[in-house]
Amino acid sequence: MKLINIINNYSEAGETPRFYLKADTALLRNNDAFYIPEGVGRVVAMPHIVLKNARLAKCISERFAPRCIDSVMAGVTFSCADKLAEAQREGLPWDEAVGFDHSSALSLDALPHDAMLEGAVFYINGEERARIRIADMRFSPDRIVSHLSECMTLRIGDLIYLGAAEEFEVKAGDNYRVEIAGKTLLNFDIK
């Protein structure tokens, strides 16, 4: 299974979706708590709508891309912001800053494909902090799936984190909750 993270869905960088990959050890499941890694500096969180791929796909046109999306899930990715800034500045790989174990929270439950059209809401300690809407994204899910399938073969179960418009400082003691279509899919603590 691949974890694919779109990085320019809310920026003007590049004419096509840009992405990076994470190992499956980056998954944080079952609403388990996220433990802030020690000695890495500032850590930020980014809420996402996540697509779950339903079929083997290679060079799929946008027209057929919806057939590849099995369901949608809620996700939150974590990055070591200081390490990421250093890697970007020096032209180094991002892996250490973004791909560490448990750096991608994923909901246990999934909703039907069409639920993503209602968007997601991200809460910190019960306070709404962000709304994620497909209409605000630079690239549609269909375009993203099509583009990714031209770059690599998508397999059943691959997860596509669609990108985040905002990042939030991670603080121990906070509670994160993500709803899609009014249903709470993620609800976990920061430690």
N, C-alpha and C positions, 0 to 999 in steps of 0.2 A: 504494500500500500504506500502511495506517495502522499505527502502533505505539500500542497502547492499554494504558495502565498502570492497574491497579486499585489504589487507595490505602487502602481501608478494609476489606480482607478479614480483617484481624487487629485491628480496633479497633471500638468501638461507635459510631463516627461515622456518622450517616445511616441511613436505613431501607432504602436501595437501594445497589447498588454505585456508588461514586464513582470517577471516572477522570480522567486527562488524556491528551492525545495528543502524540506526537512525530513529527517528520518522518523520512522514511526515511534521511536522512543521519546519523541517530543510531545506525544499525546498525554494530556491530563484528563482522565475520564472520571465518570461516576460522581461528579460534583465534589471530587476530592479537593482539599485545600491546596493552594499554591504557596510553596515555601520560597521566600525571596532568597536567591543565592547570596552567599556571603562573599564580600570582597570584590564585587563586580561594579560597584558604583551605583548610579541611578538606574532604576528599572522602570519601564513604562508598559502599560497595557493598551491594547487596541481591540475593540469589539468588532466582530465580523458576522456576516451571514455566510454559511458554509454550504457548498453544494456537494452532494455525494454522487459519484459517478456510478451509473447503472450498467454499463456495457463496455466491452472492448471497443476502443475508438481510435482510428487513425485517419487523418485527413478528412474530418467530418465538416461538411458545409454548415453555415449558420442555420440554414433551413432545417437541417436534421438534428442540430445540437440539442433541442429540448428532449429528444428521445434518450439522450445520454444522462440526463439528470434524474436520478432516482428519487431524491428527497432533499430537503433542506434542514440544516441544523444550525445551532448557535455556537459561536466560537469566540474565544478571546486569546490573542497571542501576546506573548511577553518578549521584550527585548531589553538587553543590557545597553541602555542608551549611550553611555560613555564609550563602551567598547565598540559599538556600532559606528559612532561618529569618528573614532580613531581609524577603524577599518576603511571607512569611506574616504577619509582624508588621505590615507596612505595607499589607496587602491588595492587593499587586501580583501580576501574572502570574508563574508559576513558570518560564517558558520558559528563561530564561538559566541558571537553576540546574539544570534537569533535562534540557533538550532539546539540549544541545550535541552537536557531531559525535562519534560513536563512544561515546556514553553508554549504549548498550544492546547488550551482548554477546549473541550468538545462536549456538547450535550449528549446525554445518553439517548434521549428521544429524538425522533425526526418527524418532520411534517411533510405533507405532500408538496410537490414541486410548486404549485401555485401559491402556497403560503408566503413565499418570498415577496410576492407583489404587495403584501400588506406591510412589509418592512419589519425592522427589529427596533427594540428600545433597550438601551443599556442603563442600568441603575448602579450607583455606588451608595451603599448604606441606605437603600430605599429611595434615594433622590435621583430623578431622571437626569442623566448626564449627556446622552446622545441618542439621536434617532438615525437609523440607517435605512435609507430608501433606495431601492433599485433605480428609481428615476433620477437620483442624484449622481449615480455612478457614470463615469466617463465611458466605460465599455459595458455593454449588456452581457448578462450571463451567457447568452448564445454565442456572442462574439468571442468571449473568453474561452469557452469550451472548444470552439472551432479553431482558434489560434493555438491553444495548447495541443490539440490533436495533430496539428501540423508540425509541432516541435518534437513531440514524443507520443508514444502510444499511451493512451489512457486506459487504465484497467479498472475492472469492477472494484468498487470500494475506495478508489482514490478520492481524496478530499481536497476541494478547492476553496480556500479562504479568499473571499472576494475583495478584500481590502478594507481599510479603515480610514475615515476622514479625520479622526482625531486620535490623539494618544493621551493617556492619563497616568500621572505619577502613581506608582504602586506604593501603598503604605500598609504595614502590618496592622491587623485589626479590622480592615475594611471587609465589607461583604459585596460581592459582585453578583448581579442578576441580569440575565438577558431574556427578553420575551420576543417571540416571533408570532405574529398574528394573534396577539393577546394571550399566548400560552407561555408560561415560564418554562424554559428549556434548560437554562443554566442557573445555578444558585450555589455559590461556593465562597469560601473565606480566604483571605490573604493572611499568611503567618510569617 
